[in-house]
Amino acid sequence: MTAAQLELLRRLGRERQVLVWSLPGFQRLAAADVPPMLRIEPRRSTTPGGAGPNDRPLYQMASVPAGEYRLRPHGAGASGWLMVGIGRDPFSLRSGPLAAPPQPIDLRFPVDVRAIVVRGDEQARRSIRALTIEPVSILPAAGRLSDEYARHAVRYGTTTVFFLDERSFPEPEAFWIGGARRASAVVVQPDAPQPAVTLLLRNAPVDNRVVIQSGSWREEMPLGPGEGRRVQLPIDVQHGAALLTISTSSGFRPSVADPNSHDDRFLGVWVKVLQ
């Protein structure tokens, strides 16, 4: 049942023309009416944790189409810490203690995401007995910012950044774009509607040329070693988010610049979302 409902959501998200009929009665439905009718109840995950007991998923649902979702944890107790993200990485989009009774968790995805992954500490694992995922709406194919899916997502204050490829390196406070990389793509989504988001770019300790682009907006910046620059990224009002590509011409390896470092990544420019 879960797999069938999820596949229906995927089809609603990728097909440009969809005919939907309800049974019994054989009534035609608008595509937008279908997601709120569904209730997805995934089975409890048996996947082991890779980084300790709190890394074990409680529930996970793969290949989730862009849209809005409401997660409802069920359980008699109210103790423990719950974390919700889109992958098996250290980042979460929602994180906090369980309330009594457990409160719904709302998520909004401007692009398809790798998965919805719910994790918890040992107390949360004892408290949560089931999870219901309620699709609120699905973004139609014609309204997508990108056909790519997000591999990682990190919440920076009141803004979420979705990473659409492996050419960037998310960190808890900011993210790096790889050195000498062409068009690393991210989606920037503020919680509340706003015309722009301020980004702070800090260059690697080398001469660099950084190109940052979103739709028709574009800035090309020659940056000296360690030079910083603030930019105002315009937000697409219709989507409440911006598809952003960043390219760099050069970079450095921290392990080469600092003999005490074990970081072998080739890094180009550091990007921080300012609140």
N, C-alpha and C positions, 0 to 999 in steps of 0.2 A: 504493500500500500504506500509506504513512504517513497519507494523508488518511482512508482507510477505518478504520484503527485509532483515529485520533483521534476520528472521528465516533462510533465504538462507545463510547469512553470518555465522550463527551458524553451519549450516550443513557443510559448506565448512571447518570450523575450526575443527569439531569433527570427520567427516567421513574420514577414511583412503583411501577409493576409491570412487571417485565421477565422474559421467558422466554428462556433462552439454551440452545442445543443445540450439541454438538460434532459435528464431522464428521471422518472417517467414524465410523460406529457409532451416530450419532444418540442420544447420551447427554445427558441434561439436566444443566446445570451451575448452581450457585448463582452469582448475579451477582457476589459477592465473590471468586469463584475466577477470574474472567476477567482482570482487570487484570494479575496477575503472569504470565499466559501470553503477554503481548504484548511485543514488542521493536520500538520505533519508532526508525528510523534516518533522520532528516531529511537532506535534501541540504544541501550547503554553501551558505550564503547568498551571493547576489551583490548584496545591497543595499549601496549606497555609504554611507560614513560621513559624518555631517553636521558633526562637530566634530574632524576629524583622523583619522589612520590607525588609532588605537586605538579609535575609535568604531564601526568597521565590524563588524557582526555576523558571527560565524563560523557560527552556526546559530541558527535561530529557529523556534518552533512557536507558532502563534496560537491564542487562545481555548481555554485549558487549564482543564479542570474541576478543582474542589477535590479534593484528595487528597494522597497521598504519591508522590514520584517519586525515582528514582535515576538520575543522569546518569553515564555512563561514557565519558570521552574516550579515544580510541585514538591512539597514535602511537609511533614509535620513539624520538624525542627526549624530553627532559624539561626544556626550557628555555622561559622565557617566563612571562607573567602572565596568568591567566584570571579573567574576571569573569562572574557569572551574575546576571541580574535579570529583571524581568517587563516591561520596556519600553525604549524608546529615550530614556533619560534618564540623568543622571549617577550614578544610584544602583545599587548592587549588593547582592544578598543573600549572595553568597559571592564572595570575592575573595582571590587569593593566588597564589604561585608554583606552577608545575607540579612535581609530585614525579616520581620515577623508580621504577617506572612511574607514569603518571598515575593518581590515586586517584579512586574514585567520589565524587560530590557528592550529598548527600541534601537534598531540598527538601520542605517540608510547607506546603500551602496550605489555610487554613480556608475560603476562598471561591474561586470561579472567578477566574482572573487573565487579564489581557490577552494575555500571551504568556510563553513562556520564551525569553529572549534570552541567548545565550552570546557574549561578546566576548573578544578577546585582543590583546596587543601583537604586533608583527611576529614576534618569536621564537615566540610561542605559535601563530601562524598557520602557521609552518613546521613546528612540532612535531606539531600535532593533525591527524590524517588523516581521522578519522571520529568520530561521536558516536552512542552508543546511549542512548535514554531508556527506562528500565524503569518502568512504572507499578507501584507497590507496592499501592496501594489507592485507591479512589474514594469520596468521601463521597456517600452516597445523598441524594436530594432531601429526604427527611424529616429529615435530620440537619444541614441547612445553617443557618449563622448568618444568612445573607442570600441572596436571589436575585440581588443585584447582583454585578458583577465588579470586581476591583481594577484600577484604572488605574495606580497607582504603589505601590511597596513600598520601605520603607527599614528597614534594620537599625540599631537603636540599642542598642549593647552586646549583651546576650543576649536582646533583645526585638525582634520585627519588627512594624512597623505597616503595615497595608494600607489604602490610601486608595480609598474606593468612589465618590468624586465629585470634581468640580473646585472644590469650595467651601473647600478647604484648600490650604496651600502647604508641601509637605515641604521641609526643609532638612537638611544633613548632621548637625547636632547636635540638632535638635528640629523642630517644625512649628508653623505659624501656622494658626489658624482665621480665615477671612475675617470682616470687620466686618459687623455687622447681617445675619448669615447664620442661616438656620433649619436646624437639624439636619444639620450636616455630619457624615458617617458615616465612621468608621474602624474597623478590627478590630485589636486589640492581642493579639499572640501571643508569650508568653515561650517560650524554648527548652525549659525544664524545667517540669514541673507545679508550680504554686504557687497559693495561694488568692487572691492579690491582687498588683497592680503599683502602685507609687507613681508618681504624676504630679505634676509641678510646673507650675502654671499661673501665668503672669505676664501681667497685664493690659496692654492698650495704654495710652498716656498720656491716657486720657479716662475719665469715669465709664462703667461698663459693668455689664450684668447677664448673667451666664454661667450657662447651664443645661447640666448634664452628666448623661447618663442611659445606663444599660445594663440592659436587662431591667426588673426591678422596683426596682432601685437608682437613686436620683435625688438630685442636689444642685443647689440654686439659690443662686447666690452674687452678691450685689451687690459689685462691686469698684471701689475708687478708682483713680485714675491710677497706673499702675505697680505696683499692689498684687499680691503673690504669695500663692498658696495651694497647700498640698499636699493631695492627695486619694488615698485608697486605692481603686483600681478593682478590684472583685471579678472574678475570672476564672471563667468557666463551666467547671466541672470536666469535664463530658462532652466539651466541644469543645477544652479546653486553650487557649481564647482568649475574648475578650470583644468583642461588637459595641457600639461606643460612639458616641453622637451628642452633639454639642456645638453649642449655639446661643449667639449673642452679640447684644446689643441695639445696640451701637455699634462704632466703630472709628476708625482714622486712616490717613492716607497719609504714609509717611516723607518723601516729597518735599515735602510741605507743612510738616511739622514741622521739617525740616532742609533749608535751601536747597542744601546740598552733596550731598544725596541724589538719586539718579535712580530711586528705587524708588516707582512709582506704585500699588502694590498697596494695597487697602483692607483693613487688618488689624485683627482683633479681640482675640484672646488667643493667647499663645505657650504651647506645651505641650511639656514635656520629660519623657521617660521616665527615671526615676531607677533606678539599679542597686542 
